[in-house]
Amino acid sequence: MSDHIDLTETALIEQAPDDSPADATAEPTALDRKINAHFPGAVVRKDLVKAVKGNAIVPSYVLEYLLGQFAATDDEATIQEGIEKVRRILAEHYVHRNESELVKSKIREKGRFRIIDRVSVTLNEKDDVYQASFANLGISGVLVEPSTVNANQKLLVGGVWCLCDIEYYHSDDARVVPWILGRLQPIQMSSFDYAGYLNARAEFTTDEWIDLLIQSIGFNPELFGRRAKLLQLIRLIPFVERNYNLVELGPKGTGKSHIYSEFSPHGMLISGGEITVPKLFVNNANGKIGLVGYWDVVAFDEFAGKKKRTDKALVDIMKNYMANKSFSRGVETLGAEASMVFVGNTSHTVPYMLKHSDLFDELPESYHDSAYLDRLHFYIPGWEVDTIRGEMFSSGYGFVVDYIAEVLKSMRNLDYSDRYQRHFTLGSDISTRDRDGIHKTFSGLMKLLYPHEQATAEEIEEILRFAIEGRKRVKDQILRMDDTMAAVKFGYKSLAGDWTAVTTLEEDEYPQHYHRGRPVAARDDELAVSFDPTPVAAGSEAALVPAPVKEELFQGQRDFVENQRGISYENLLMPYLRGATEIELHDPYIRMSHQGRNLVELLALIASAKDPADEVTFKLFTLLEADAEYQKKQLQMLNQIVQGADQQGVKVEVAKDPGGHDRWIRTDTGWRINLGRGLDIFQKQEGGWFDFGSTRQEFRQVRAFGVTYIREAK
C-alpha cells in the first residue's frame, strides 16, 4: 500500500509513562492574555478562589471582591502577593461562628475592629430605630443610621455580606447595646465603565467572548460544546433581564443552584420549602415588602417534589406576579422586577417522563398547573448538563464576579428583543405569551453575547432558535395537560420567506413518546433499517412467515445537534457497512486514546456483523503526530488495534491520508459516507468503567455533526 505506515515492533519504542505533574503556574493562554489586555483590573484567575477560601464559608463573589482588589492581574508575583494579602484579611477579619467570642474580645480590647460578616437589619417599631444583626458574630440590636439603610435596602431582606467597623463602648445602662456600627461597606462594586465594556467586547470574536463568560462562571470552556456553553449562559439571563421566569429540572449534581448563590450579590437563593407569601411578596400585618421588592433574582432551590405541601394562595399570587409583574398589598397594587428561577431534581429519565407524564412530572401538584407553567419563559433541559467534576473548573481568567454582576444589572434597563426582526419573523400562529417568552430569552442572550449589537445573521439565528426551543419545551408539555390549547408551529421565516421549524432535542430523540397522543407525520430523514433474511427451505414452517421487506437505505444529509443521545455507529454506519468485504476510512485524527477507542468500537461492530469464517479488509488512512514522543504513543496504539482486529478476522491496513482533513468512508458495495467529524462524534466521557456510556454508545451525548450518505456506481 502506498505511504504505508510501519507498525512493526522495530518501528515502535516502548511508551514512557506520562506521570509528570501539571505545571501549577502554567503560562496564560492567548485568550487569557487578551482578556487581561482589554479588561485590566476587572478580571481574576478563577482558580485563586480555592487557593484563598480555606474554611471560610462565604460566597465566591465575596472572595473575588477581595481578589479583585489585590490580584486582578496576570503578573505572577503580584498574584502571589495578592493571595497572601487576601488570606491575611480573611484570617484576621472574617468571623467564624466558633470564634465569635474571640472576635468580640478583640473589638473590646482594641475599641474598634473591622470584620467581614453577613449583616441583616430590622426596624424596631417600638423605639423607631433600625437595628443590625451579625450572622456569625452573633450580636444583634446594633443601631444603624437610616441613611445607611436607605442606601442599602437589601439589608432589610435576607442580609448582605459587608465589611464593617465595629466599636465597643460599655454603659452602666443595661438597656444600651455596647456594640456600635462605625462603618458599613457592602461587598459589591459601586461603579464601572459601561462604554469601556462595550468597546472591549468588540475586540473579541464570538467564540472568545463565550469562553470568557464561561471562565467567568468558573468553568473550563474546553470541556464544553457550543450548546452546553449556551445552556450555562441561559442561567445568567435572570440577572440581565427583568421579570424573567426560568425553570431547570434535571439530575442531581449539575450545578443548578450554584450560580444563584455564588455568582452575584443581586441574587437570593432560598429553599423551596421556605416560600411563604409574607417572605416572598408582602406581609399584610406590617406592610413589609418581601424578597421580590429588593432582589434582582429570587431562585427557589429544591423546588421539585410531588408530595411537597404548597400554599394555594402563594401559587395564585405567584401566577399573577409572573404574568403581570405585580402583586397586591391590601387594596394597593405593587410592582417589582425580580426574576423568578425554579430549580429541582428529576427522578426519572426523559423518555420515562414523556411516556408516563410530562417533563414537569416532578413538580408539586399545585404547580403542575397549565396556567402557572404558561408563565415560564424557558425550560433548561437539566438532563443535558454534565455532572460537575473537578477537572471542569477553570484556571483561566474571567471577570471578577461583582464587576460582571454590576454590568448585567445595568443592562436590565435595556431591551434587545426586536433585534432579530431585521433578519427573521416568528411564525404567525405563535401566541402572545409564547412570543413574550421567546423575546425575553432572545433579548437576554443578545445582552450577554452581543451587548455591542454587532452580530451576524447566522449568530442571531443561532440564539433565536435557542430561545424558541426553550419556550417550545414549556408549551409542548402544557399541551399534554390541557387539551383545550391549540398546537403551535414553532419556527421562524427569513425575510425571503424561507420557513425553518424548530424542535426540541428530546423531540428528535424520542418522537414516539414526545408526540404521545398526538398524530405526527413520518419523518423522511429517519434512518431505514436494512434486513437480510436468512433463506429457508420451501415448504418449511418458517417459509409460511412473510420475509421482512428489504428497505432502501437513506441517501442524503443528516444533521445531529449537540447533546443528542441515542446515536451509535450501529445505527449510523452499520446499515451501510454490512456485506462489504473492503472498507476504507479516511480520518486524519486517529491520534488520541479516545479516538483509538472509537476506531476499535467500529471494528468490533464490523467483526460481529460478518460471518466468523469470512474476512474483511479495513484500510485506514490517517496522519501521524508531528511531535516524536506523541507519535511513538500513536504508533503503539495503532499497532495494538491492528493486532486485536486481526484476531477477529478484520485485516487493518494503515497508510498516510493524502487528503489531510476530509473524513469519509467508502465500501466495495458502492457506498460513500462523508463524516463531518469522522468517528469523533461523542463528547468526552469521564465516568470510567462505571459510566453507562462506556458500555453503550447510545447513552453518550454527541457533539454537533453531520453525515452524508452517497450511493456510488459499483
C-alpha positions in Angstrom: 0.0 0.0 0.0 1.4 3.5 -0.9 2.5 5.6 2.0 2.2 2.6 4.3 2.8 3.3 8.0 5.2 0.9 9.5 3.7 -0.6 12.7 6.3 -3.4 13.1 7.9 -4.0 16.5 11.2 -2.5 15.3 9.4 0.8 14.5 8.0 1.1 18.0 9.6 2.3 21.1 8.1 1.4 24.4 5.8 4.1 25.7 7.3 6.1 28.6 4.9 6.7 31.5 3.4 10.2 31.5 3.3 11.0 35.2 4.8 14.4 35.2 2.7 16.8 37.3 0.8 19.6 35.7 2.5 23.0 36.0 0.8 24.8 38.7 1.8 28.2 37.2 1.3 27.4 33.5 1.7 30.2 31.1 -1.6 32.1 30.4 -3.3 31.2 27.1 -3.6 33.6 24.2 -7.2 34.3 25.3 -6.1 34.9 28.9 -3.6 37.5 27.7 -6.2 39.2 25.6 -8.7 39.2 28.5 -6.1 41.0 30.7 -5.2 43.4 28.0 -8.7 44.6 27.4 -10.1 44.3 31.0 -7.2 45.3 33.3 -8.2 45.2 36.9 -11.6 43.7 36.2 -10.6 40.0 35.8 -9.1 37.4 38.0 -7.7 33.9 37.7 -10.5 31.7 38.6 -8.6 29.0 40.5 -7.5 31.6 43.1 -10.8 31.4 44.9 -10.0 27.9 46.1 -6.5 29.0 47.0 -7.7 31.6 49.4 -11.0 30.2 50.7 -9.8 27.8 53.3 -12.6 27.1 55.7 -14.3 30.5 55.3 -18.0 29.8 54.4 -18.5 32.8 52.2 -19.9 33.1 48.6 -17.4 33.3 45.7 -18.3 36.9 45.0 -17.1 37.9 48.4 -13.7 36.3 47.8 -13.4 37.6 44.3 -14.2 41.1 45.5 -11.1 40.8 47.7 -9.1 39.2 45.0 -10.1 42.0 42.6 -8.6 44.5 45.0 -5.2 42.8 45.1 -4.8 40.1 42.5 -6.6 41.3 39.3 -3.5 40.9 37.1 -1.6 38.3 35.1 1.7 39.1 36.8 2.5 36.0 38.8 4.5 37.8 41.5 1.6 40.3 42.1 -0.9 37.5 42.1 1.0 35.6 44.8 1.4 38.8 46.9 -2.3 39.5 46.4 -3.2 36.0 47.5 -1.3 36.4 50.7 -3.0 39.7 51.4 -6.4 38.2 50.9 -5.5 35.3 53.1 -4.4 37.7 55.9 -7.6 39.7 55.5 -9.7 36.6 55.8 -7.7 35.2 58.7 -7.8 38.5 60.6 -11.3 39.8 59.8 -13.6 37.0 58.6 -15.7 35.9 61.5 -16.0 32.2 62.1 -19.0 31.2 64.2 -16.9 29.2 66.5 -14.5 32.1 67.1 -17.1 34.8 67.7 -16.2 35.3 71.3 -12.6 35.8 70.3 -13.6 38.5 67.8 -15.8 40.2 70.4 -12.8 40.3 72.7 -10.6 41.9 70.0 -13.3 44.6 69.5 -13.4 45.2 73.2 -9.6 45.4 73.7 -8.9 47.5 70.6 -12.0 49.6 70.9 -12.6 49.3 67.1 -12.1 46.4 64.8 -13.0 45.5 61.2 -15.0 42.4 60.4 -16.4 40.5 57.4 -19.9 39.2 58.2 -23.4 38.9 56.9 -25.5 41.7 58.2 -29.3 42.0 58.3 -31.4 44.9 59.6 -34.8 45.1 61.2 -36.9 48.1 62.2 -37.6 48.3 65.9 -41.1 50.0 65.7 -41.2 50.5 69.5 -38.1 52.6 69.6 -38.3 53.8 66.0 -34.7 52.7 65.2 -33.0 50.3 62.8 -31.1 47.5 64.4 -28.5 45.2 62.8 -27.8 41.6 63.5 -24.4 39.9 62.6 -24.9 36.3 61.5 -21.5 34.9 62.5 -20.5 37.3 65.2 -23.8 36.5 67.0 -24.7 40.0 68.1 -27.9 42.0 67.5 -29.6 45.2 68.3 -26.7 47.3 66.9 -28.0 50.7 65.9 -27.8 51.6 62.2 -28.3 55.1 60.7 -31.4 55.4 58.5 -29.1 56.8 55.7 -27.1 53.6 55.7 -30.3 51.5 55.4 -31.8 53.7 52.7 -28.6 53.3 50.7 -28.5 49.5 51.1 -32.1 48.3 51.4 -31.2 44.7 50.8 -30.1 44.8 54.5 -33.8 44.6 55.3 -34.4 41.4 53.3 -32.1 38.4 53.5 -29.0 40.2 54.6 -25.8 41.4 52.8 -22.1 40.5 53.2 -20.3 43.6 54.4 -17.0 45.0 55.6 -17.9 46.6 58.9 -16.1 48.6 61.5 -17.5 47.6 65.0 -16.8 49.7 68.1 -17.3 48.7 71.7 -18.5 51.1 74.4 -19.8 49.8 77.7 -22.6 51.6 79.6 -24.0 51.0 83.1 -27.4 51.2 81.5 -28.3 47.5 80.8 -30.7 48.6 78.0 -27.9 50.1 75.9 -26.2 47.7 73.4 -22.4 48.1 73.8 -21.7 47.5 70.1 -21.6 50.4 67.7 -21.5 50.3 63.9 -18.8 52.7 62.8 -18.8 52.0 59.1 -20.6 49.6 56.7 -19.4 48.8 53.2 -21.4 46.2 51.2 -19.1 43.8 49.3 -20.0 44.8 45.7 -18.7 47.2 43.1 -20.1 50.7 43.2 -19.4 51.8 39.6 -17.9 50.7 36.3 -17.3 52.0 32.8 -20.1 50.6 30.6 -18.9 52.2 27.4 -15.4 50.7 28.0 -17.1 47.3 28.5 -18.8 47.6 25.1 -15.7 48.8 23.3 -13.7 45.9 24.8 -16.4 43.4 23.7 -15.9 44.5 20.1 -12.2 43.3 20.3 -13.3 39.6 20.9 -14.7 37.1 18.5 -18.0 35.5 19.5 -16.2 32.2 20.4 -13.6 34.1 22.5 -16.4 36.1 24.3 -18.4 33.0 25.1 -15.3 31.3 26.5 -14.6 34.4 28.6 -18.1 34.3 30.1 -17.8 30.5 30.7 -14.5 31.1 32.5 -16.2 33.9 34.5 -18.7 31.4 35.8 -15.7 29.3 36.8 -15.7 26.5 34.1 -13.1 25.4 31.6 -14.7 26.1 28.2 -12.5 23.4 26.5 -14.7 20.8 28.2 -18.0 22.2 26.9 -19.5 22.1 23.5 -21.3 25.1 22.0 -24.8 24.0 23.1 -23.5 23.2 26.6 -22.0 26.6 26.9 -25.3 28.3 25.8 -27.2 26.2 28.4 -24.8 27.5 31.1 -25.3 31.1 29.9 -29.1 30.8 30.0 -28.7 30.6 33.8 -27.4 34.2 33.7 -30.4 35.7 31.8 -32.4 36.3 35.1 -29.6 38.7 36.2 -29.7 40.7 32.9 -33.5 40.5 32.1 -36.3 41.9 34.3 -39.1 39.6 35.3 -37.7 36.6 33.6 -39.2 33.3 34.6 -36.9 30.3 34.3 -37.2 26.6 35.3 -34.4 24.0 35.3 -35.2 20.4 36.2 -32.6 17.6 35.9 -30.4 15.1 37.7 -28.5 15.9 40.9 -25.1 17.4 40.9 -25.2 19.6 37.8 -24.8 22.9 39.5 -28.4 24.1 39.0 -28.4 26.3 42.2 -24.7 27.2 42.4 -24.9 30.3 40.2 -27.8 31.9 42.1 -26.0 31.6 45.5 -22.4 32.3 44.4 -22.4 34.4 41.3 -24.0 37.7 42.1 -24.7 39.8 45.2 -28.0 40.7 43.5 -29.4 37.1 43.7 -31.1 35.3 46.5 -31.4 31.5 46.8 -34.0 30.1 49.1 -35.2 26.6 49.8 -38.5 25.7 48.1 -39.8 24.7 51.5 -39.3 28.2 52.9 -41.5 30.0 50.4 -44.3 32.0 52.1 -46.4 34.9 50.9 -45.0 37.3 53.5 -41.4 36.3 52.8 -41.8 36.5 49.0 -44.3 39.3 48.4 -45.7 41.3 51.3 -46.5 40.9 55.0 -50.0 42.4 55.3 -49.7 42.6 59.0 -46.9 45.2 58.9 -46.8 46.2 55.2 -43.2 45.0 54.9 -42.3 44.1 51.2 -40.8 40.7 50.6 -37.8 39.4 48.6 -39.2 40.4 45.1 -39.1 44.0 46.1 -35.3 44.1 46.8 -33.6 41.4 44.8 -33.0 41.1 41.0 -33.2 37.3 41.1 -35.1 35.1 43.5 -34.2 31.4 43.0 -36.1 28.5 44.6 -33.9 25.5 45.3 -35.2 22.0 45.7 -38.4 23.1 44.1 -39.4 19.7 42.8 -41.1 17.0 44.8 -44.6 15.7 44.0 -45.5 15.3 47.7 -44.4 18.7 48.9 -47.1 20.7 50.6 -47.8 24.0 48.9 -49.8 27.1 49.8 -52.6 27.5 47.1 -52.7 31.3 47.9 -49.0 31.6 47.2 -49.4 29.8 43.9 -52.2 32.2 42.9 -50.2 35.3 43.8 -47.1 33.9 42.1 -49.1 33.3 38.9 -50.3 36.8 38.9 -46.8 38.2 39.6 -45.2 36.1 36.9 -47.7 37.3 34.3 -48.3 40.9 35.3 -45.1 41.8 37.4 -47.3 43.0 40.2 -48.9 41.8 43.5 -51.4 43.2 46.0 -50.9 44.7 49.4 -54.3 45.0 50.8 -56.1 47.4 48.4 -52.8 48.6 46.9 -51.1 47.0 43.9 -47.3 47.0 43.8 -44.9 46.2 41.0 -41.5 44.5 41.2 -38.7 43.5 38.8 -37.3 40.3 40.4 -36.8 37.4 38.0 -38.0 34.0 39.3 -36.0 30.9 38.9 -37.2 27.4 39.9 -34.6 24.6 40.1 -35.2 21.0 41.2 -34.1 17.4 40.7 -35.7 14.8 38.5 -36.0 11.1 39.5 -36.9 9.6 36.1 -35.3 9.6 32.7 -36.6 11.8 29.9 -38.3 9.0 27.9 -40.0 7.7 31.1 -41.4 11.2 31.8 -42.5 11.6 28.2 -44.2 8.2 28.2 -45.9 8.3 31.5 -46.5 12.0 32.2 -44.6 15.1 31.1 -41.3 16.9 31.7 -42.9 18.8 34.7 -43.6 15.4 36.3 -41.6 16.2 39.5 -43.3 19.5 40.4 -45.7 19.6 43.4 -49.3 19.2 42.4 -50.2 22.8 42.9 -47.5 23.9 40.4 -48.3 21.1 37.9 -50.9 23.5 36.5 -51.0 24.7 32.9 -51.8 28.3 33.9 -48.8 28.5 36.2 -46.5 26.8 33.7 -47.6 29.0 30.9 -45.8 31.9 32.7 -42.4 30.3 32.3 -40.2 31.7 29.5 -37.6 29.0 29.2 -37.1 25.4 30.4 -33.4 24.5 30.7 -33.1 20.7 30.0 -31.1 19.9 33.1 -30.5 16.3 31.8 -28.2 17.7 29.2 -26.0 19.4 31.7 -22.9 17.4 32.8 -22.5 16.4 36.5 -19.9 18.8 37.9 -16.4 17.3 38.1 -13.2 18.7 39.4 -11.5 19.0 36.0 -14.3 21.1 34.7 -13.3 24.1 36.8 -11.2 26.8 35.1 -7.7 28.0 35.9 -8.1 30.7 33.2 -9.1 34.4 33.6 -12.7 35.6 34.0 -14.5 38.7 35.2 -14.4 39.5 38.8 -17.9 38.4 39.9 -19.0 41.7 41.3 -17.8 43.5 38.2 -19.9 41.4 35.7 -22.8 41.3 38.2 -22.9 45.1 38.0 -22.7 45.1 34.2 -25.6 42.6 34.0 -27.6 44.6 36.5 -27.1 47.8 34.5 -28.4 46.1 31.3 -31.7 45.2 32.9 -33.0 48.6 31.7 -32.3 47.8 28.0 -34.5 45.8 25.6 -32.9 43.9 22.7 -36.0 41.7 22.0 -36.6 43.0 18.5 -33.0 42.8 17.1 -33.8 39.6 15.2 -36.5 41.3 13.1 -34.1 42.8 10.6 -33.4 39.2 9.5 -36.3 37.0 10.6 -40.0 36.9 11.6 -41.7 34.5 14.1 -44.4 32.0 13.0 -47.8 33.7 12.6 -49.6 31.3 15.0 -47.2 31.7 17.9 -49.3 33.2 20.7 -48.6 36.4 22.5 -47.4 34.6 25.7 -45.1 32.3 23.6 -43.8 35.3 21.7 -43.1 37.1 25.0 -41.1 34.1 26.3 -39.1 33.9 23.1 -38.4 37.7 23.1 -37.2 37.8 26.7 -34.8 34.9 26.2 -33.5 36.3 22.9 -33.1 39.7 24.5 -31.2 38.2 27.4 -28.8 36.2 25.1 -28.2 39.3 23.0 -27.2 41.3 26.1 -24.9 38.5 27.2 -23.3 37.7 23.9 -23.7 40.8 21.7 -24.1 43.8 24.0 -22.4 45.9 21.3 -25.1 44.7 18.9 -22.6 43.6 16.3 -24.0 40.1 15.4 -24.2 38.5 12.0 -27.5 37.0 10.7 -26.1 33.5 11.4 -25.3 34.4 15.1 -28.7 36.0 15.6 -30.4 32.9 14.1 -28.5 30.7 16.5 -29.8 32.4 19.6 -33.3 32.9 18.1 -33.5 29.1 17.6 -32.4 28.5 21.1 -34.9 31.0 22.5 -37.7 29.3 20.5 -36.7 25.8 21.6 -36.8 26.7 25.3 -40.3 28.1 25.1 -41.4 25.2 22.9 -40.3 22.8 25.6 -42.7 24.5 28.0 -45.6 24.8 25.6 -45.4 21.2 24.4 -45.7 19.9 27.9 -48.7 22.2 28.6 -50.4 20.7 25.6 -50.2 17.3 27.3 -52.1 18.6 30.3 -54.6 20.9 28.6 -56.5 19.5 25.5 -58.2 22.9 25.0 -54.9 24.6 24.0 -54.1 24.6 20.3 -50.9 23.1 19.0 -48.4 25.7 17.7 -45.9 25.6 14.9 -42.7 26.9 16.4 -40.3 28.3 14.0 -39.3 31.4 12.0 -39.1 32.8 8.5 -36.3 34.6 6.8 -37.1 37.8 5.1 -37.0 35.8 1.8 -39.9 33.7 3.1 -38.0 30.5 3.9 -39.6 28.7 6.8 -37.4 26.9 9.5 -39.2 24.7 12.0 -37.7 24.4 15.5 -37.8 21.2 17.5 -36.5 20.3 21.0 -33.7 17.9 21.3 -35.8 15.3 23.2 -38.4 15.6 20.5 -35.8 14.5 18.0 -34.5 11.7 20.3 -37.8 10.2 21.4 -40.5 11.1 18.8 -42.7 8.1 19.6 -43.0 9.3 23.3 -42.8 13.1 22.7 -45.8 13.0 20.4 -47.8 10.6 22.5 -51.5 11.0 21.9 -50.9 13.4 19.0 -50.6 12.3 15.4 -47.3 13.1 13.8 -46.2 12.8 10.2 -43.5 10.2 9.5 -40.1 11.9 9.1 -38.4 11.4 5.7 -35.0 11.6 7.2 -35.3 8.6 9.5 -32.6 6.0 9.2 -34.1 3.0 7.5 -33.1 -0.5 8.7 -31.7 -2.9 6.2 -32.9 -6.5 6.7 -31.0 -9.6 5.5 -33.5 -12.5 6.0 -31.9 -16.0 6.2 -33.1 -18.2 3.4 -35.4 -21.1 4.4 -36.4 -24.3 2.6 -39.5 -24.1 0.5 -42.5 -25.7 2.2 -41.0 -25.4 5.7 -43.0 -23.9 8.6 -40.7 -20.9 8.5 -41.4 -20.3 4.9 -45.0 -19.6 5.7 -43.9 -16.5 7.6 -43.6 -13.5 5.2 -40.0 -12.4 5.0 -39.2 -8.8 6.1 -39.1 -6.4 3.2 -35.7 -5.1 2.5 -36.0 -1.3 2.7 -33.9 1.2 0.7 -31.2 2.9 2.8 -31.5 6.6 3.2 -29.4 8.8 0.9 -28.6 12.4 1.6 -27.6 14.7 4.5 -28.4 14.1 8.2 -27.5 16.6 10.9 -27.3 15.9 14.6 -27.3 18.5 17.4 -25.0 18.8 20.4 -26.0 16.8 23.5 -28.3 14.4 21.4 -28.4 10.8 22.7 -29.4 7.5 21.1 -26.7 7.8 18.3 -24.3 4.9 17.8 -22.1 3.5 15.0 -24.6 0.6 14.9 -27.5 2.8 13.7 -25.4 5.5 12.0 -22.9 3.4 9.9 -23.5 -0.3 10.1 -26.6 -0.5 7.8 -24.2 0.8 5.1 -21.2 -1.4 6.0 -22.9 -4.8 6.3 -21.9 -7.1 3.5 -18.8 -5.1 2.5 -15.5 -7.0 2.2 -13.4 -4.0 1.8 -13.9 -0.7 3.7 -11.8 2.5 3.5 -11.8 5.0 6.4 -10.2 8.4 5.8 -9.8 10.1 9.1 -6.6 12.2 9.8 -7.3 12.3 13.5 -6.8 8.8 15.0 -4.2 10.0 17.5 -5.6 10.3 21.0 -6.6 7.3 23.1 -10.4 8.1 22.8 -10.0 8.3 19.0 -8.4 4.9 19.1 -11.3 3.6 21.2 -13.7 5.0 18.6 -11.9 3.0 15.9 -11.9 -0.2 18.0 -15.7 0.1 18.6 -16.3 0.4 14.9 -14.0 -2.5 14.0 -15.8 -4.6 16.7 -19.2 -4.0 15.1 -17.8 -4.9 11.7 -16.3 -8.1 13.1 -19.5 -9.1 14.8 -21.7 -8.4 11.7 -19.7 -10.7 9.4 -19.7 -14.5 9.2 -16.9 -15.8 11.5 -15.4 -17.6 8.5 -15.1 -14.5 6.4 -12.5 -11.8 6.5 -12.9 -8.0 5.9 -10.1 -5.7 4.8 -10.2 -2.4 6.5 -8.0 0.4 5.1 -7.3 3.2 7.5 -5.9 6.5 6.1 -4.7 8.8 8.8 -1.9 11.2 9.8 0.9 10.9 12.3 1.6 13.2 15.2 4.4 15.7 14.4 5.9 15.5 17.8 8.2 12.5 18.0 7.1 11.4 21.6 3.4 11.6 20.8 4.0 9.8 17.5 5.5 6.9 19.4 2.4 6.6 21.5 0.2 6.8 18.5 2.1 4.1 16.6 1.9 1.8 19.5 -1.8 2.4 19.9 -2.4 1.7 16.2 -0.3 -1.5 16.4 -2.4 -2.8 19.2 -5.6 -2.1 17.3 -4.2 -3.9 14.2 -3.2 -7.0 16.2 -6.6 -7.1 18.0 -8.6 -6.7 14.8 -6.6 -9.4 13.1 -7.7 -12.0 15.7 -11.3 -11.2 14.8 -10.9 -11.6 11.1 -10.6 -7.9 10.2 -7.4 -7.1 8.4 -6.5 -3.5 9.1 -4.0 -1.7 6.9 -2.8 1.7 7.9 -1.5 4.3 5.5 -0.9 8.1 5.4 -4.0 10.0 4.4 -3.3 12.1 1.3 -6.3 14.3 1.8 -5.3 15.8 5.1 -8.6 17.0 6.5 -11.6 15.3 4.8 -13.2 12.4 6.7 -15.2 9.8 4.9 -15.9 6.0 4.4 -16.1 4.1 1.2 -17.2 0.5 0.8 -16.8 -2.0 -2.1 -20.6 -2.3 -2.1 -20.9 1.2 -3.5 -21.5 3.5 -0.6 -19.6 6.7 0.3 -20.3 8.2 3.7 -18.9 11.7 4.3 -18.3 12.2 8.0 -18.2 15.8 9.2 -16.2 14.9 12.4 -15.0 11.5 11.4 -15.5 8.9 14.1 -15.0 11.6 16.8 -18.7 12.4 17.4 -19.0 11.7 21.1 -18.4 14.1 23.9 -15.7 13.3 26.4 -16.5 10.6 29.0 -15.2 11.0 32.5 -17.1 8.3 34.4 -14.6 5.5 33.7 -15.9 1.9 33.6 -18.8 2.8 35.8 -20.3 5.2 33.3 -23.0 3.5 31.2 -21.8 5.5 28.2 -18.6 3.4 28.4 -20.6 0.3 27.6 -23.2 1.6 25.1 -22.7 4.4 22.7 -26.4 5.2 22.7 -26.0 6.5 26.3 -23.4 9.1 25.3 -24.0 12.6 24.3 -22.8 13.6 20.9 -21.1 16.7 19.6 -22.8 18.6 16.7 -22.0 16.8 13.4 -23.4 15.9 10.0 -23.2 12.8 7.8 -23.9 12.5 4.1 -24.8 9.1 2.5 -24.0 8.8 -1.2 -24.8 5.8 -3.4 -21.9 5.4 -5.9 -22.0 3.3 -9.0 -20.3 -0.1 -8.4 
